Amino acid sequence: MPNTKSAKKRLRQNVERRARNRSMRSAVKSQVRKVREAVQAADVEKAEAEFRLAAKRLDRAGARKVIHPNAAARLKSRLSAGILALKQG
């Protein structure tokens, strides 16, 4: 347990930030899953619509360092490649 006043404040901040980060990470994972499911179902229009939301959430999470920015870029690249393969094939 924290003893000093500043340590108590730091603990409160860490708890709030952890909850916010977990929520954002969960939302990103859910959105990525929706894109992958749409690609699996061969639904191009739904996949593209879900991808736009996923890209937005990935960019936001990367910018705020909830996930690494390169990881966000990698996920966006892989999702868009899946949609492109679906369109061509």
Backbone as CSV, one residue per row, in Angstrom:
resi,resn,N_x,N_y,N_z,CA_x,CA_y,CA_z,C_x,C_y,C_z
1,MET,0.836,-1.191,0.000,0.000,0.000,0.000,0.874,1.245,0.000
2,PRO,0.421,2.269,-0.693,1.196,3.515,-0.725,1.132,4.227,0.623
3,ASN,2.226,4.859,0.979,2.293,5.552,2.263,2.193,7.065,2.109
4,THR,2.867,7.605,1.130,2.868,9.054,0.965,1.645,9.508,0.183
5,LYS,1.363,10.790,0.310,0.206,11.381,-0.376,0.360,11.259,-1.895
6,SER,1.576,11.515,-2.373,1.810,11.453,-3.825,1.709,10.018,-4.342
7,ALA,2.122,9.052,-3.526,2.021,7.647,-3.933,0.563,7.210,-3.994
8,LYS,-0.264,7.727,-3.089,-1.695,7.413,-3.107,-2.352,7.972,-4.366
9,LYS,-1.969,9.197,-4.723,-2.508,9.810,-5.939,-2.060,9.022,-7.164
10,ARG,-0.796,8.629,-7.178,-0.257,7.861,-8.301,-1.003,6.538,-8.452
11,LEU,-1.341,5.885,-7.340,-2.102,4.637,-7.378,-3.483,4.868,-7.987
12,ARG,-4.145,5.959,-7.568,-5.464,6.278,-8.135,-5.361,6.489,-9.641
13,GLN,-4.355,7.227,-10.073,-4.172,7.494,-11.502,-3.911,6.203,-12.269
14,ASN,-3.078,5.337,-11.697,-2.753,4.075,-12.368,-3.982,3.193,-12.529
15,VAL,-4.833,3.156,-11.522,-6.049,2.343,-11.588,-6.963,2.862,-12.698
16,GLU,-7.141,4.183,-12.761,-8.002,4.775,-13.798,-7.432,4.534,-15.187
17,ARG,-6.132,4.729,-15.344,-5.503,4.550,-16.653,-5.566,3.091,-17.093
18,ARG,-5.374,2.177,-16.149,-5.423,0.758,-16.478,-6.807,0.385,-16.994
19,ALA,-7.831,0.883,-16.341,-9.207,0.600,-16.771,-9.456,1.176,-18.166
20,ARG,-8.984,2.386,-18.400,-9.176,3.035,-19.702,-8.426,2.277,-20.794
21,ASN,-7.196,1.874,-20.497,-6.389,1.146,-21.476,-6.993,-0.213,-21.795
22,ARG,-7.466,-0.921,-20.756,-8.067,-2.238,-20.978,-9.318,-2.118,-21.835
23,SER,-10.098,-1.083,-21.580,-11.321,-0.862,-22.346,-10.997,-0.596,-23.811
24,MET,-10.014,0.245,-24.052,-9.631,0.577,-25.426,-9.063,-0.646,-26.142
25,ARG,-8.224,-1.414,-25.456,-7.631,-2.609,-26.057,-8.709,-3.631,-26.398
26,SER,-9.693,-3.766,-25.527,-10.798,-4.694,-25.764,-11.621,-4.259,-26.973
27,ALA,-11.883,-2.959,-27.085,-12.650,-2.437,-28.222,-11.908,-2.672,-29.529
28,VAL,-10.584,-2.491,-29.506,-9.771,-2.725,-30.702,-9.846,-4.188,-31.112
29,LYS,-9.681,-5.090,-30.138,-9.714,-6.526,-30.444,-11.071,-6.940,-31.006
30,SER,-12.147,-6.399,-30.438,-13.492,-6.735,-30.911,-13.694,-6.272,-32.346
31,GLN,-13.218,-5.069,-32.645,-13.395,-4.530,-33.986,-12.568,-5.313,-35.004
32,VAL,-11.353,-5.691,-34.643,-10.508,-6.494,-35.534,-11.164,-7.848,-35.792
33,ARG,-11.756,-8.411,-34.731,-12.447,-9.696,-34.886,-13.626,-9.578,-35.854
34,LYS,-14.365,-8.463,-35.792,-15.501,-8.254,-36.693,-15.046,-8.199,-38.147
35,VAL,-13.905,-7.551,-38.384,-13.367,-7.480,-39.748,-13.004,-8.887,-40.230
36,ARG,-12.303,-9.629,-39.388,-11.879,-10.979,-39.775,-13.079,-11.890,-40.029
37,GLU,-14.125,-11.751,-39.226,-15.325,-12.564,-39.424,-16.010,-12.210,-40.740
38,ALA,-16.047,-10.921,-41.073,-16.654,-10.494,-42.341,-15.850,-11.024,-43.525
39,VAL,-14.524,-11.041,-43.399,-13.677,-11.582,-44.473,-13.915,-13.082,-44.607
40,GLN,-14.027,-13.779,-43.472,-14.290,-15.222,-43.493,-15.622,-15.524,-44.175
41,ALA,-16.616,-14.650,-43.937,-17.942,-14.837,-44.522,-18.002,-14.342,-45.962
42,ALA,-16.894,-13.821,-46.478,-16.790,-13.304,-47.852,-17.762,-12.148,-48.090
43,ASP,-17.979,-11.328,-47.072,-18.857,-10.160,-47.179,-17.979,-8.917,-47.324
44,VAL,-17.725,-8.523,-48.566,-16.771,-7.445,-48.839,-17.254,-6.114,-48.266
45,GLU,-18.526,-5.788,-48.488,-19.032,-4.489,-48.041,-18.978,-4.357,-46.517
46,LYS,-19.392,-5.406,-45.824,-19.353,-5.365,-44.352,-17.910,-5.308,-43.868
47,ALA,-17.023,-6.058,-44.519,-15.613,-6.064,-44.126,-15.007,-4.672,-44.270
48,GLU,-15.341,-3.987,-45.370,-14.794,-2.641,-45.581,-15.344,-1.658,-44.562
49,ALA,-16.632,-1.769,-44.255,-17.233,-0.868,-43.268,-16.614,-1.098,-41.891
50,GLU,-16.459,-2.357,-41.516,-15.856,-2.677,-40.216,-14.378,-2.287,-40.193
51,PHE,-13.709,-2.391,-41.341,-12.292,-2.044,-41.402,-12.079,-0.556,-41.134
52,ARG,-12.989,0.284,-41.652,-12.854,1.719,-41.410,-12.885,2.026,-39.909
53,LEU,-13.803,1.383,-39.206,-13.865,1.573,-37.743,-12.630,0.993,-37.056
54,ALA,-12.198,-0.175,-37.527,-11.028,-0.814,-36.923,-9.780,0.055,-37.111
55,ALA,-9.620,0.619,-38.304,-8.455,1.462,-38.576,-8.456,2.682,-37.661
56,LYS,-9.629,3.253,-37.478,-9.742,4.425,-36.611,-9.347,4.077,-35.175
57,ARG,-9.869,2.945,-34.684,-9.559,2.545,-33.311,-8.099,2.140,-33.156
58,LEU,-7.547,1.472,-34.158,-6.138,1.089,-34.098,-5.237,2.327,-34.080
59,ASP,-5.559,3.303,-34.925,-4.772,4.536,-34.958,-4.825,5.253,-33.611
60,ARG,-6.019,5.329,-33.050,-6.170,6.005,-31.759,-5.391,5.278,-30.670
61,ALA,-5.500,3.952,-30.641,-4.794,3.172,-29.621,-3.284,3.285,-29.799
62,GLY,-2.813,3.288,-31.043,-1.385,3.433,-31.305,-0.876,4.808,-30.909
63,ALA,-1.651,5.835,-31.204,-1.239,7.198,-30.877,-1.153,7.396,-29.366
64,ARG,-2.030,6.725,-28.636,-2.049,6.877,-27.184,-1.183,5.842,-26.474
65,LYS,-0.444,5.060,-27.263,0.494,4.059,-26.739,-0.194,2.964,-25.925
66,VAL,-1.488,2.715,-26.194,-2.164,1.588,-25.568,-1.607,0.307,-26.181
67,ILE,-1.395,0.345,-27.505,-0.628,-0.693,-28.191,0.495,0.024,-28.929
68,HIS,1.501,-0.706,-29.322,2.621,-0.083,-30.020,2.148,0.425,-31.380
69,PRO,2.566,1.616,-31.780,2.138,2.157,-33.078,2.454,1.233,-34.253
70,ASN,3.593,0.547,-34.199,3.932,-0.376,-35.286,2.991,-1.577,-35.298
71,ALA,2.549,-2.010,-34.132,1.597,-3.126,-34.051,0.267,-2.710,-34.664
72,ALA,-0.145,-1.474,-34.419,-1.381,-0.963,-35.014,-1.256,-0.931,-36.536
73,ALA,-0.131,-0.446,-37.034,0.095,-0.376,-38.472,0.123,-1.775,-39.087
74,ARG,0.738,-2.716,-38.390,0.828,-4.092,-38.886,-0.554,-4.724,-38.976
75,LEU,-1.378,-4.519,-37.955,-2.732,-5.073,-37.971,-3.554,-4.465,-39.105
76,LYS,-3.453,-3.149,-39.282,-4.183,-2.493,-40.369,-3.755,-3.055,-41.718
77,SER,-2.466,-3.259,-41.889,-1.935,-3.778,-43.142,-2.459,-5.182,-43.421
78,ARG,-2.464,-6.023,-42.400,-2.913,-7.407,-42.578,-4.412,-7.478,-42.851
79,LEU,-5.172,-6.634,-42.169,-6.616,-6.628,-42.401,-6.938,-6.147,-43.818
80,SER,-6.259,-5.087,-44.251,-6.524,-4.568,-45.590,-6.070,-5.563,-46.655
81,ALA,-4.996,-6.295,-46.384,-4.545,-7.318,-47.333,-5.579,-8.427,-47.442
82,GLY,-6.219,-8.777,-46.330,-7.258,-9.795,-46.358,-8.456,-9.352,-47.158
83,ILE,-8.832,-8.091,-47.013,-9.968,-7.554,-47.779,-9.620,-7.508,-49.262
84,LEU,-8.397,-7.097,-49.573,-7.969,-7.014,-50.968,-7.955,-8.404,-51.620
85,ALA,-7.477,-9.390,-50.890,-7.454,-10.775,-51.399,-8.874,-11.260,-51.633
86,LEU,-9.795,-10.860,-50.772,-11.194,-11.246,-50.917,-11.789,-10.629,-52.181
87,LYS,-11.454,-9.372,-52.445,-11.953,-8.687,-53.638,-11.424,-9.355,-54.921
88,GLN,-10.140,-9.691,-54.907,-9.514,-10.246,-56.117,-9.909,-11.713,-56.335
89,GLY,-10.037,-12.441,-55.241,-10.295,-13.870,-55.374,-11.734,-14.167,-55.219
